[in-house]
């Protein structure tokens, strides 16, 4: 029939290690994206769970195929490759978490290099509509009062 028939012994001692290994190999061969790798001494952004979301660090040691030991201002941390991002900009002491911009391709750049904001208008041009009040944008329909659950109403 093309497959091995199951017996009662297979239920007692299933060969899960073989099945897991085959599934992992299949998963690795089906992925199109290469695994991210970092070099020793490379500057990275490290996921931080005790303060700002991302802090800068430097790869000190490779502790496994997908884990690295990183030196930060908070000390040495061991992080998975998914908790590390390449740092493509120089560290600015005045920057904060909002200065980091991300793409889906893990391209990280500093806020000073890329900005969605248009240039500020010159101070010589007076504001045209600063004196006119802005109308409120609320709906004018009448709303019934909220009917909340009250156990006393049903007893």
C-alpha positions in Angstrom: 0.0 0.0 0.0 3.0 2.3 0.2 3.0 2.9 3.9 3.8 1.0 7.1 0.8 -0.5 8.8 0.3 0.5 12.5 0.3 -2.1 15.2 -0.4 -2.1 18.9 3.3 -1.7 19.6 3.3 1.5 17.5 0.7 2.9 19.9 2.9 2.1 22.9 6.2 3.3 21.5 5.6 5.7 18.6 8.6 6.9 16.8 7.9 10.6 17.2 11.6 11.6 17.0 11.8 10.4 13.4 8.5 12.2 12.5 9.7 15.4 14.2 13.0 15.3 12.3 11.3 14.8 9.0 8.9 17.6 9.6 11.8 19.9 10.6 13.8 19.1 7.5 10.7 19.7 5.4 10.2 23.0 7.1 13.8 24.1 6.5 13.7 23.2 2.8 10.4 25.0 2.3 11.5 28.3 3.7 12.6 30.8 1.2 14.1 33.3 3.5 17.7 32.7 4.8 18.3 32.7 8.5 19.5 36.0 9.9 23.1 35.9 11.1 25.2 38.4 12.9 29.0 38.7 13.2 31.1 39.3 16.3 31.4 42.9 17.1 28.4 43.9 15.0 26.1 46.7 16.4 22.5 45.6 16.8 19.3 46.6 18.4 18.3 44.3 21.2 14.8 43.7 22.5 14.5 45.0 26.0 11.8 44.0 28.4 12.7 46.3 31.3 12.3 49.8 29.8 12.6 51.1 26.3 11.5 48.5 23.7 14.8 48.5 21.8 18.3 49.3 23.1 21.6 49.3 21.3 24.2 46.6 21.9 27.2 44.8 20.4 27.5 41.0 19.6 30.0 39.6 22.0 29.6 35.8 21.5 27.7 33.3 19.4 26.0 31.0 21.9 24.2 28.8 19.4 23.0 28.6 15.8 20.3 31.2 16.5 21.3 32.8 19.8 23.8 35.5 20.7 25.3 37.1 23.7 25.0 40.8 23.4 26.7 43.5 25.5 24.4 46.5 26.3 24.5 49.3 28.8 22.4 47.1 31.1 25.1 44.3 31.0 25.4 41.1 29.0 22.2 39.6 27.6 21.5 36.3 25.7 19.0 36.9 22.9 17.4 34.8 20.2 17.9 36.0 16.6 14.3 37.1 16.5 15.0 39.5 19.4 17.9 41.2 17.5 17.8 43.7 14.6 20.6 45.2 12.6 21.5 48.7 13.5 21.9 50.8 10.3 22.4 54.2 12.0 24.8 55.7 14.5 23.5 55.9 18.1 22.2 59.4 19.0 22.0 60.2 22.7 19.0 62.5 22.2 16.9 59.9 20.3 14.1 57.8 21.8 12.1 54.7 20.7 10.0 56.7 18.2 13.1 57.5 16.1 13.3 53.9 14.8 11.4 53.0 11.7 10.9 49.5 10.5 10.0 47.8 7.2 8.8 44.2 6.8 12.3 43.4 5.4 14.1 44.3 8.7 15.6 47.5 7.2 16.1 49.8 10.2 17.0 53.4 9.7 17.2 56.5 11.9 14.5 59.2 11.9 17.0 61.8 10.9 17.6 59.9 7.6 14.0 59.3 6.7 11.0 61.5 7.5 7.4 61.4 6.4 6.8 65.0 7.6 6.9 67.7 5.0 9.3 70.6 5.6 8.0 73.2 8.1 6.5 76.4 6.6 8.5 79.6 6.8 7.7 81.9 9.7 7.1 84.9 7.4 3.8 83.4 6.1 0.9 84.3 8.4 -1.6 81.5 9.2 -4.6 82.0 6.9 -7.4 80.4 9.0 -6.1 80.7 12.6 -8.9 83.1 13.7 -11.8 80.9 12.5 -13.1 78.5 15.2 -13.2 74.8 14.2 -16.7 73.2 14.4 -17.1 70.1 16.4 -17.5 66.9 14.4 -20.0 65.0 16.5 -23.1 63.3 15.2 -26.3 65.2 15.7 -28.6 62.1 16.0 -30.2 61.5 19.3 -28.9 58.5 21.2 -30.9 56.4 23.7 -29.4 55.9 27.2 -27.2 52.8 27.6 -29.1 49.8 28.8 -26.7 48.0 31.1 -27.2 44.7 32.9 -28.6 45.1 36.4 -29.4 41.9 38.4 -32.0 43.7 40.5 -34.1 44.4 37.5 -34.5 40.6 36.8 -35.4 39.3 40.3 
